[in-house]
Amino acid sequence: MPTAMMETDLNLELVHKGKVRDIYALDNDRLLLVTTDRASAFDVVMPNGIPHKGEVLTRISEFWFERTSKVVPNAFIAVVDSSNAAALGVECGSEYHHRSMVMHRAEVLKVEAVVRGYIAGSAWSEYQHTGSICGNTLPEHLLKGSQLVEPIFTPTTKAEPPEHDAPLTIQQTIEFLGEEMANAVQLRSLALYRYGAEHAARQGILVADTKFEFGILNGEVTLIDEVLTPDSSRFWPAKSYLPGVDQPSFDKQPLRDYLEGLNWNKKAPGPSLPNNIVDEMSIRYQEVYQLLTGKTLPR
């Protein structure tokens, strides 16, 4: 198993360091998004990472960007590799290839656009207590993991660690963004979810829920970050789907499950991950990439 990339070091202005992505400034109002192999859960970054993760997330995002650009505008320009790095103005070693995307710079909207097609995670907890999710009243007697009649838009705030994202109703989202922009984010999120969920279902994957990030580019509400990846989505294998029980998953749920079993307060620093969890996660990331795209990672 190769070494995981935990840190980046480029001769560029570092604009933002996230839990997984490091963002650098390029000329001509462009950004370089480098996806590391860092692993995070409960808003805490673990001390060791998942080999191949950054490349998988970048390649999956590229796959969706190219297929959804006619559904929703996006800020994607190119994934950096040996054939285009110089032309894109990115001086970097080969370890950055296939894990780095050049994007147009946009004004970030401070709302996480979450869409749910099934009831799971925090949504299941909220439903048990209130019978609704983010102001969306749902039918009674749903089971954990039940498919919803229609996908629902359940946005949250976009908090900076150590703060946590907080659920928003549609009315609160309108107050955040204004009615026209909020409606555009909602409609585009639902369109992306439906497109992605239909494709994934044909490949044997159920998209339980996912989140998108939008910004304003050229006056348009524009998709600006990863799309339908195992980090931003809850992916379930269709063949084993059974409402009422915990679903096996292709996302980072095994990491959350492992951490839940520890005597850890879910605050930094995170515990070091054992080799079996790291290996399992790396295999899962690569497996979902192959299922979604029909391709395997080049070696």
TORKOL-4160 file (C-alpha; in steps of 0.2 Angstrom, whole numbers, padded with zeros to 4 digits, m for minus):
299
<pt num="1" X="0000" Y="0000" Z="0000"/>
<pt num="2" X="0008" Y="0017" Z="m0005"/>
<pt num="3" X="0010" Y="0031" Z="0007"/>
<pt num="4" X="m0005" Y="0043" Z="0010"/>
<pt num="5" X="m0002" Y="0061" Z="0006"/>
<pt num="6" X="m0006" Y="0070" Z="0022"/>
<pt num="7" X="0001" Y="0088" Z="0018"/>
<pt num="8" X="0004" Y="0098" Z="0002"/>
<pt num="9" X="0018" Y="0110" Z="m0001"/>
<pt num="10" X="0017" Y="0120" Z="m0017"/>
<pt num="11" X="0025" Y="0136" Z="m0022"/>
<pt num="12" X="0008" Y="0145" Z="m0023"/>
<pt num="13" X="m0003" Y="0155" Z="m0012"/>
<pt num="14" X="m0013" Y="0144" Z="0000"/>
<pt num="15" X="m0030" Y="0151" Z="0001"/>
<pt num="16" X="m0038" Y="0138" Z="0012"/>
<pt num="17" X="m0034" Y="0122" Z="0021"/>
<pt num="18" X="m0049" Y="0111" Z="0024"/>
<pt num="19" X="m0051" Y="0094" Z="0032"/>
<pt num="20" X="m0047" Y="0085" Z="0016"/>
<pt num="21" X="m0043" Y="0099" Z="0002"/>
<pt num="22" X="m0030" Y="0112" Z="0001"/>
<pt num="23" X="m0034" Y="0126" Z="m0010"/>
<pt num="24" X="m0021" Y="0137" Z="m0019"/>
<pt num="25" X="m0023" Y="0153" Z="m0029"/>
<pt num="26" X="m0018" Y="0153" Z="m0048"/>
<pt num="27" X="m0019" Y="0167" Z="m0060"/>
<pt num="28" X="m0033" Y="0172" Z="m0071"/>
<pt num="29" X="m0046" Y="0170" Z="m0056"/>
<pt num="30" X="m0043" Y="0151" Z="m0055"/>
<pt num="31" X="m0040" Y="0140" Z="m0040"/>
<pt num="32" X="m0031" Y="0123" Z="m0038"/>
<pt num="33" X="m0040" Y="0111" Z="m0027"/>
<pt num="34" X="m0028" Y="0097" Z="m0021"/>
<pt num="35" X="m0037" Y="0083" Z="m0013"/>
<pt num="36" X="m0026" Y="0074" Z="0000"/>
<pt num="37" X="m0028" Y="0057" Z="0008"/>
<pt num="38" X="m0033" Y="0064" Z="0024"/>
<pt num="39" X="m0047" Y="0055" Z="0033"/>
<pt num="40" X="m0060" Y="0065" Z="0043"/>
<pt num="41" X="m0075" Y="0060" Z="0054"/>
<pt num="42" X="m0085" Y="0070" Z="0066"/>
<pt num="43" X="m0076" Y="0086" Z="0059"/>
<pt num="44" X="m0059" Y="0079" Z="0066"/>
<pt num="45" X="m0045" Y="0074" Z="0054"/>
<pt num="46" X="m0036" Y="0058" Z="0059"/>
<pt num="47" X="m0017" Y="0057" Z="0061"/>
<pt num="48" X="m0015" Y="0045" Z="0047"/>
<pt num="49" X="m0024" Y="0044" Z="0030"/>
<pt num="50" X="m0031" Y="0033" Z="0017"/>
<pt num="51" X="m0020" Y="0029" Z="0001"/>
<pt num="52" X="m0028" Y="0033" Z="m0016"/>
<pt num="53" X="m0042" Y="0042" Z="m0008"/>
<pt num="54" X="m0038" Y="0059" Z="m0015"/>
<pt num="55" X="m0036" Y="0052" Z="m0032"/>
<pt num="56" X="m0052" Y="0043" Z="m0031"/>
<pt num="57" X="m0062" Y="0058" Z="m0025"/>
<pt num="58" X="m0054" Y="0069" Z="m0039"/>
<pt num="59" X="m0058" Y="0056" Z="m0053"/>
<pt num="60" X="m0076" Y="0053" Z="m0047"/>
<pt num="61" X="m0079" Y="0072" Z="m0047"/>
<pt num="62" X="m0072" Y="0074" Z="m0064"/>
<pt num="63" X="m0083" Y="0060" Z="m0070"/>
<pt num="64" X="m0099" Y="0069" Z="m0063"/>
<pt num="65" X="m0093" Y="0087" Z="m0068"/>
<pt num="66" X="m0091" Y="0081" Z="m0086"/>
<pt num="67" X="m0108" Y="0072" Z="m0086"/>
<pt num="68" X="m0119" Y="0085" Z="m0077"/>
<pt num="69" X="m0112" Y="0102" Z="m0085"/>
<pt num="70" X="m0128" Y="0102" Z="m0096"/>
<pt num="71" X="m0139" Y="0099" Z="m0080"/>
<pt num="72" X="m0130" Y="0112" Z="m0069"/>
<pt num="73" X="m0116" Y="0124" Z="m0073"/>
<pt num="74" X="m0100" Y="0120" Z="m0064"/>
<pt num="75" X="m0083" Y="0129" Z="m0061"/>
<pt num="76" X="m0073" Y="0114" Z="m0067"/>
<pt num="77" X="m0058" Y="0117" Z="m0079"/>
<pt num="78" X="m0047" Y="0101" Z="m0078"/>
<pt num="79" X="m0039" Y="0088" Z="m0068"/>
<pt num="80" X="m0020" Y="0091" Z="m0068"/>
<pt num="81" X="m0009" Y="0077" Z="m0076"/>
<pt num="82" X="0008" Y="0076" Z="m0085"/>
<pt num="83" X="0000" Y="0081" Z="m0101"/>
<pt num="84" X="m0008" Y="0098" Z="m0095"/>
<pt num="85" X="0001" Y="0104" Z="m0080"/>
<pt num="86" X="0012" Y="0116" Z="m0089"/>
<pt num="87" X="m0002" Y="0123" Z="m0099"/>
<pt num="88" X="m0012" Y="0125" Z="m0084"/>
<pt num="89" X="0002" Y="0135" Z="m0075"/>
<pt num="90" X="0003" Y="0122" Z="m0061"/>
<pt num="91" X="0021" Y="0117" Z="m0057"/>
<pt num="92" X="0020" Y="0102" Z="m0046"/>
<pt num="93" X="0027" Y="0084" Z="m0044"/>
<pt num="94" X="0019" Y="0069" Z="m0051"/>
<pt num="95" X="0012" Y="0065" Z="m0034"/>
<pt num="96" X="0000" Y="0079" Z="m0037"/>
<pt num="97" X="m0007" Y="0073" Z="m0053"/>
<pt num="98" X="m0024" Y="0066" Z="m0054"/>
<pt num="99" X="m0028" Y="0072" Z="m0037"/>
<pt num="100" X="m0028" Y="0091" Z="m0041"/>
<pt num="101" X="m0042" Y="0101" Z="m0050"/>
<pt num="102" X="m0041" Y="0118" Z="m0058"/>
<pt num="103" X="m0057" Y="0127" Z="m0055"/>
<pt num="104" X="m0064" Y="0145" Z="m0059"/>
<pt num="105" X="m0064" Y="0155" Z="m0043"/>
<pt num="106" X="m0082" Y="0158" Z="m0037"/>
<pt num="107" X="m0090" Y="0168" Z="m0023"/>
<pt num="108" X="m0094" Y="0153" Z="m0011"/>
<pt num="109" X="m0112" Y="0152" Z="m0004"/>
<pt num="110" X="m0112" Y="0148" Z="0015"/>
<pt num="111" X="m0125" Y="0134" Z="0014"/>
<pt num="112" X="m0122" Y="0116" Z="0012"/>
<pt num="113" X="m0135" Y="0109" Z="m0001"/>
<pt num="114" X="m0140" Y="0092" Z="0006"/>
<pt num="115" X="m0152" Y="0081" Z="m0003"/>
<pt num="116" X="m0159" Y="0065" Z="0004"/>
<pt num="117" X="m0167" Y="0050" Z="m0005"/>
<pt num="118" X="m0167" Y="0039" Z="0010"/>
<pt num="119" X="m0169" Y="0042" Z="0028"/>
<pt num="120" X="m0152" Y="0039" Z="0037"/>
<pt num="121" X="m0140" Y="0047" Z="0049"/>
<pt num="122" X="m0145" Y="0063" Z="0058"/>
<pt num="123" X="m0161" Y="0064" Z="0047"/>
<pt num="124" X="m0166" Y="0047" Z="0055"/>
<pt num="125" X="m0163" Y="0054" Z="0072"/>
<pt num="126" X="m0173" Y="0070" Z="0069"/>
<pt num="127" X="m0187" Y="0060" Z="0061"/>
<pt num="128" X="m0189" Y="0049" Z="0076"/>
<pt num="129" X="m0191" Y="0065" Z="0087"/>
<pt num="130" X="m0201" Y="0076" Z="0076"/>
<pt num="131" X="m0208" Y="0066" Z="0062"/>
<pt num="132" X="m0200" Y="0079" Z="0050"/>
<pt num="133" X="m0183" Y="0083" Z="0043"/>
<pt num="134" X="m0178" Y="0102" Z="0041"/>
<pt num="135" X="m0196" Y="0107" Z="0041"/>
<pt num="136" X="m0201" Y="0093" Z="0028"/>
<pt num="137" X="m0215" Y="0083" Z="0036"/>
<pt num="138" X="m0214" Y="0065" Z="0032"/>
<pt num="139" X="m0226" Y="0050" Z="0033"/>
<pt num="140" X="m0228" Y="0041" Z="0049"/>
<pt num="141" X="m0220" Y="0024" Z="0053"/>
<pt num="142" X="m0205" Y="0025" Z="0041"/>
<pt num="143" X="m0191" Y="0013" Z="0045"/>
<pt num="144" X="m0173" Y="0017" Z="0047"/>
<pt num="145" X="m0166" Y="0017" Z="0029"/>
<pt num="146" X="m0183" Y="0019" Z="0021"/>
<pt num="147" X="m0184" Y="0027" Z="0003"/>
<pt num="148" X="m0193" Y="0043" Z="0003"/>
<pt num="149" X="m0207" Y="0045" Z="m0010"/>
<pt num="150" X="m0197" Y="0060" Z="m0017"/>
<pt num="151" X="m0180" Y="0066" Z="m0014"/>
<pt num="152" X="m0180" Y="0081" Z="m0001"/>
<pt num="153" X="m0169" Y="0096" Z="0000"/>
<pt num="154" X="m0162" Y="0098" Z="0018"/>
<pt num="155" X="m0149" Y="0111" Z="0018"/>
<pt num="156" X="m0137" Y="0116" Z="0033"/>
<pt num="157" X="m0126" Y="0130" Z="0037"/>
<pt num="158" X="m0108" Y="0129" Z="0031"/>
<pt num="159" X="m0098" Y="0130" Z="0048"/>
<pt num="160" X="m0080" Y="0131" Z="0050"/>
<pt num="161" X="m0072" Y="0119" Z="0063"/>
<pt num="162" X="m0074" Y="0117" Z="0077"/>
<pt num="163" X="m0091" Y="0122" Z="0074"/>
<pt num="164" X="m0104" Y="0110" Z="0067"/>
<pt num="165" X="m0116" Y="0112" Z="0052"/>
<pt num="166" X="m0134" Y="0116" Z="0058"/>
<pt num="167" X="m0150" Y="0111" Z="0049"/>
<pt num="168" X="m0159" Y="0124" Z="0040"/>
<pt num="169" X="m0177" Y="0125" Z="0035"/>
<pt num="170" X="m0181" Y="0132" Z="0017"/>
<pt num="171" X="m0187" Y="0148" Z="0025"/>
<pt num="172" X="m0171" Y="0150" Z="0034"/>
<pt num="173" X="m0161" Y="0146" Z="0018"/>
<pt num="174" X="m0171" Y="0160" Z="0009"/>
<pt num="175" X="m0166" Y="0172" Z="0023"/>
<pt num="176" X="m0148" Y="0167" Z="0021"/>
<pt num="177" X="m0147" Y="0168" Z="0002"/>
<pt num="178" X="m0163" Y="0177" Z="m0004"/>
<pt num="179" X="m0178" Y="0169" Z="m0012"/>
<pt num="180" X="m0171" Y="0168" Z="m0030"/>
<pt num="181" X="m0154" Y="0161" Z="m0025"/>
<pt num="182" X="m0161" Y="0149" Z="m0013"/>
<pt num="183" X="m0173" Y="0142" Z="m0026"/>
<pt num="184" X="m0159" Y="0140" Z="m0038"/>
<pt num="185" X="m0149" Y="0130" Z="m0026"/>
<pt num="186" X="m0163" Y="0119" Z="m0021"/>
<pt num="187" X="m0169" Y="0115" Z="m0039"/>
<pt num="188" X="m0151" Y="0112" Z="m0045"/>
<pt num="189" X="m0147" Y="0101" Z="m0030"/>
<pt num="190" X="m0162" Y="0090" Z="m0033"/>
<pt num="191" X="m0158" Y="0089" Z="m0052"/>
<pt num="192" X="m0140" Y="0084" Z="m0048"/>
<pt num="193" X="m0146" Y="0071" Z="m0036"/>
<pt num="194" X="m0159" Y="0063" Z="m0047"/>
<pt num="195" X="m0146" Y="0062" Z="m0062"/>
<pt num="196" X="m0133" Y="0055" Z="m0051"/>
<pt num="197" X="m0145" Y="0043" Z="m0042"/>
<pt num="198" X="m0152" Y="0036" Z="m0058"/>
<pt num="199" X="m0134" Y="0033" Z="m0065"/>
<pt num="200" X="m0128" Y="0025" Z="m0048"/>
<pt num="201" X="m0144" Y="0014" Z="m0047"/>
<pt num="202" X="m0139" Y="0006" Z="m0064"/>
<pt num="203" X="m0122" Y="0002" Z="m0057"/>
<pt num="204" X="m0129" Y="m0006" Z="m0042"/>
<pt num="205" X="m0127" Y="0009" Z="m0030"/>
<pt num="206" X="m0141" Y="0018" Z="m0020"/>
<pt num="207" X="m0137" Y="0036" Z="m0016"/>
<pt num="208" X="m0145" Y="0038" Z="0001"/>
<pt num="209" X="m0140" Y="0056" Z="0003"/>
<pt num="210" X="m0127" Y="0068" Z="m0003"/>
<pt num="211" X="m0122" Y="0086" Z="m0002"/>
<pt num="212" X="m0116" Y="0099" Z="m0014"/>
<pt num="213" X="m0107" Y="0116" Z="m0013"/>
<pt num="214" X="m0112" Y="0131" Z="m0024"/>
<pt num="215" X="m0105" Y="0148" Z="m0027"/>
<pt num="216" X="m0109" Y="0162" Z="m0039"/>
<pt num="217" X="m0099" Y="0163" Z="m0055"/>
<pt num="218" X="m0104" Y="0175" Z="m0069"/>
<pt num="219" X="m0120" Y="0179" Z="m0060"/>
<pt num="220" X="m0125" Y="0160" Z="m0060"/>
<pt num="221" X="m0127" Y="0148" Z="m0045"/>
<pt num="222" X="m0113" Y="0136" Z="m0050"/>
<pt num="223" X="m0107" Y="0119" Z="m0043"/>
<pt num="224" X="m0090" Y="0122" Z="m0036"/>
<pt num="225" X="m0083" Y="0107" Z="m0026"/>
<pt num="226" X="m0083" Y="0088" Z="m0026"/>
<pt num="227" X="m0098" Y="0079" Z="m0033"/>
<pt num="228" X="m0107" Y="0063" Z="m0028"/>
<pt num="229" X="m0091" Y="0055" Z="m0020"/>
<pt num="230" X="m0090" Y="0043" Z="m0005"/>
<pt num="231" X="m0085" Y="0058" Z="0006"/>
<pt num="232" X="m0100" Y="0069" Z="0001"/>
<pt num="233" X="m0112" Y="0055" Z="0000"/>
<pt num="234" X="m0120" Y="0040" Z="0008"/>
<pt num="235" X="m0118" Y="0025" Z="m0005"/>
<pt num="236" X="m0127" Y="0009" Z="m0002"/>
<pt num="237" X="m0125" Y="m0008" Z="m0012"/>
<pt num="238" X="m0142" Y="m0010" Z="m0020"/>
<pt num="239" X="m0141" Y="m0029" Z="m0019"/>
<pt num="240" X="m0141" Y="m0029" Z="0000"/>
<pt num="241" X="m0153" Y="m0015" Z="0003"/>
<pt num="242" X="m0166" Y="m0019" Z="0017"/>
<pt num="243" X="m0175" Y="m0005" Z="0026"/>
<pt num="244" X="m0176" Y="m0006" Z="0045"/>
<pt num="245" X="m0157" Y="m0011" Z="0048"/>
<pt num="246" X="m0140" Y="m0003" Z="0046"/>
<pt num="247" X="m0135" Y="m0003" Z="0028"/>
<pt num="248" X="m0117" Y="m0009" Z="0022"/>
<pt num="249" X="m0110" Y="0006" Z="0013"/>
<pt num="250" X="m0096" Y="0011" Z="0001"/>
<pt num="251" X="m0093" Y="0028" Z="0010"/>
<pt num="252" X="m0084" Y="0031" Z="0026"/>
<pt num="253" X="m0097" Y="0024" Z="0037"/>
<pt num="254" X="m0084" Y="0010" Z="0042"/>
<pt num="255" X="m0073" Y="0023" Z="0049"/>
<pt num="256" X="m0087" Y="0031" Z="0059"/>
<pt num="257" X="m0092" Y="0014" Z="0065"/>
<pt num="258" X="m0074" Y="0010" Z="0071"/>
<pt num="259" X="m0073" Y="0027" Z="0080"/>
<pt num="260" X="m0090" Y="0025" Z="0088"/>
<pt num="261" X="m0083" Y="0009" Z="0096"/>
<pt num="262" X="m0068" Y="0019" Z="0104"/>
<pt num="263" X="m0068" Y="0028" Z="0121"/>
<pt num="264" X="m0065" Y="0044" Z="0111"/>
<pt num="265" X="m0074" Y="0061" Z="0114"/>
<pt num="266" X="m0075" Y="0065" Z="0096"/>
<pt num="267" X="m0063" Y="0080" Z="0098"/>
<pt num="268" X="m0046" Y="0083" Z="0091"/>
<pt num="269" X="m0034" Y="0075" Z="0091"/>
<pt num="270" X="m0041" Y="0060" Z="0082"/>
<pt num="271" X="m0035" Y="0042" Z="0086"/>
<pt num="272" X="m0023" Y="0034" Z="0074"/>
<pt num="273" X="m0032" Y="0022" Z="0062"/>
<pt num="274" X="m0026" Y="0003" Z="0062"/>
<pt num="275" X="m0020" Y="m0004" Z="0046"/>
<pt num="276" X="m0036" Y="m0015" Z="0044"/>
<pt num="277" X="m0047" Y="0000" Z="0044"/>
<pt num="278" X="m0035" Y="0010" Z="0032"/>
<pt num="279" X="m0034" Y="m0005" Z="0020"/>
<pt num="280" X="m0053" Y="m0008" Z="0020"/>
<pt num="281" X="m0057" Y="0011" Z="0017"/>
<pt num="282" X="m0044" Y="0012" Z="0003"/>
<pt num="283" X="m0052" Y="m0004" Z="m0006"/>
<pt num="284" X="m0070" Y="0003" Z="m0003"/>
<pt num="285" X="m0065" Y="0020" Z="m0011"/>
<pt num="286" X="m0057" Y="0011" Z="m0026"/>
<pt num="287" X="m0072" Y="m0001" Z="m0028"/>
<pt num="288" X="m0085" Y="0013" Z="m0029"/>
<pt num="289" X="m0075" Y="0022" Z="m0042"/>
<pt num="290" X="m0075" Y="0006" Z="m0052"/>
<pt num="291" X="m0093" Y="0004" Z="m0050"/>
<pt num="292" X="m0098" Y="0022" Z="m0054"/>
<pt num="293" X="m0086" Y="0024" Z="m0069"/>
<pt num="294" X="m0083" Y="0007" Z="m0076"/>
<pt num="295" X="m0064" Y="0011" Z="m0074"/>
<pt num="296" X="m0050" Y="0006" Z="m0062"/>
<pt num="297" X="m0036" Y="0017" Z="m0056"/>
<pt num="298" X="m0021" Y="0016" Z="m0067"/>
<pt num="299" X="m0006" Y="0009" Z="m0059"/>
